[in-house]
Amino acid sequence: MTSSAILTDEKEPLLQPWQFFLLGGMLAATATVIVATGQSPANIIILSLTVVSVSFVGLGAYRMLSPLVSDQPEAPVTIGGRTRVALEREKSLVMRSIKELEFDFAMGKIARADFDEMSARLRSRALGLMKQLDAGGGYRDQIAEEVKKRLEGDGDATIRLKPDATGVCESCETQNEPDAKFCKSCGAKL
Ligand SMILES: [Zn+2]
């Protein structure tokens, strides 16, 4: 019942790239036939086949290059070789299975021993998936924390906003000559 929701959350573009290339190829083939009228039928067929195959080559090139240039969310976040989306989907499937299992057990459809075994297996799988998902997010948090720590600085790494003020009197804060020994305002030793 919720499977349709899973299927519809990916927005499809109006025209798929392969449809675009096929359409382009067919239009080009038609144009070729129109242009090439007067030639022998064999020539026309060969010409249009050439045009169609060129459009397939174009599609191949598109497939190869599009991952390099697209910044769409389709470029999946991978956690240990698997996509985050796949992990989340599997997790929700496992959770649903647990609920169904509990429902079946409550209805008396399965024996206690079977329920215990299956339930334990599903729960440990769900836990494993959650850990994997957390680990994926954990890295990002760790990096963010590390960056924050370095920016704030804990001692040596601190960027000093005030330049080393030489010649400033500690008691009256008067700016003296950099090589002055005593403050010109209050006479304190610098
Ligand atoms: Zn002074």
Residues whose N, C-alpha, C, O or C-beta is under 5 A from the ligand:
A	BS01	ZN	C169 C172 E173 T174 C183 S185 C186 G187 A188
